Amino acid sequence: MKRILLVEDSATTRALIRAIIDELGEFEVVEASTGFEALKILPSQECGLIITDINMPDINGLELISFVRNNEKYNELPIIIVSTERSEEDRRRGMALGATAYLAKPFTSSELQEIIKNTVHL
């Protein structure tokens, strides 16, 4: 079973995304409420995908992506940004840093599930 690292500071949004992922029935979800917490989890949990928000305390999602892309051990790891930042500039910035996909909030369950499936090539 593939493991997804879900990085989101809102407990409500984390629960919603986890429920959507659980519907797929093919993933284990590991949660982090901050980018810093995600960086502590990465070395101890082998993950096949990161889903991250942008706006978070301490290390934000863009900084997290930069770290992941600049680390040889994780630089091929797919990353999906799920964010309230809806502008084309925000999307371009995230993709330029190395995000695999960008999904603006609010989104539907099927939109997120489709992006996950396409990203991990189910």
MOJO-V695445 format. One record per residue. RES is the residue in one small letter. BURIAL is b if it has 9 or more other C-alpha atoms within 8 Angstrom, else e. Layout:
# MOJO-V695445
res->RES burial->BURIAL
res->RES burial->BURIAL
This chain:
# MOJO-V695445
res->m burial->e
res->k burial->e
res->r burial->b
res->i burial->b
res->l burial->b
res->l burial->b
res->v burial->b
res->e burial->b
res->d burial->b
res->s burial->e
res->a burial->e
res->t burial->e
res->t burial->e
res->r burial->b
res->a burial->e
res->l burial->e
res->i burial->e
res->r burial->b
res->a burial->e
res->i burial->b
res->i burial->b
res->d burial->b
res->e burial->e
res->l burial->e
res->g burial->e
res->e burial->e
res->f burial->b
res->e burial->b
res->v burial->b
res->v burial->e
res->e burial->b
res->a burial->b
res->s burial->b
res->t burial->b
res->g burial->b
res->f burial->e
res->e burial->b
res->a burial->b
res->l burial->b
res->k burial->e
res->i burial->b
res->l burial->b
res->p burial->e
res->s burial->e
res->q burial->e
res->e burial->e
res->c burial->b
res->g burial->b
res->l burial->b
res->i burial->b
res->i burial->b
res->t burial->b
res->d burial->b
res->i burial->b
res->n burial->e
res->m burial->b
res->p burial->e
res->d burial->e
res->i burial->b
res->n burial->b
res->g burial->b
res->l burial->b
res->e burial->b
res->l burial->b
res->i burial->b
res->s burial->b
res->f burial->e
res->v burial->b
res->r burial->b
res->n burial->e
res->n burial->e
res->e burial->e
res->k burial->e
res->y burial->e
res->n burial->b
res->e burial->e
res->l burial->b
res->p burial->b
res->i burial->b
res->i burial->b
res->i burial->b
res->v burial->b
res->s burial->b
res->t burial->e
res->e burial->b
res->r burial->b
res->s burial->e
res->e burial->e
res->e burial->e
res->d burial->b
res->r burial->b
res->r burial->e
res->r burial->e
res->g burial->b
res->m burial->b
res->a burial->e
res->l burial->b
res->g burial->b
res->a burial->b
res->t burial->b
res->a burial->b
res->y burial->b
res->l burial->b
res->a burial->b
res->k burial->b
res->p burial->e
res->f burial->e
res->t burial->e
res->s burial->e
res->s burial->e
res->e burial->e
res->l burial->b
res->q burial->b
res->e burial->e
res->i burial->b
res->i burial->b
res->k burial->b
res->n burial->e
res->t burial->b
res->v burial->b
res->h burial->e
res->l burial->e
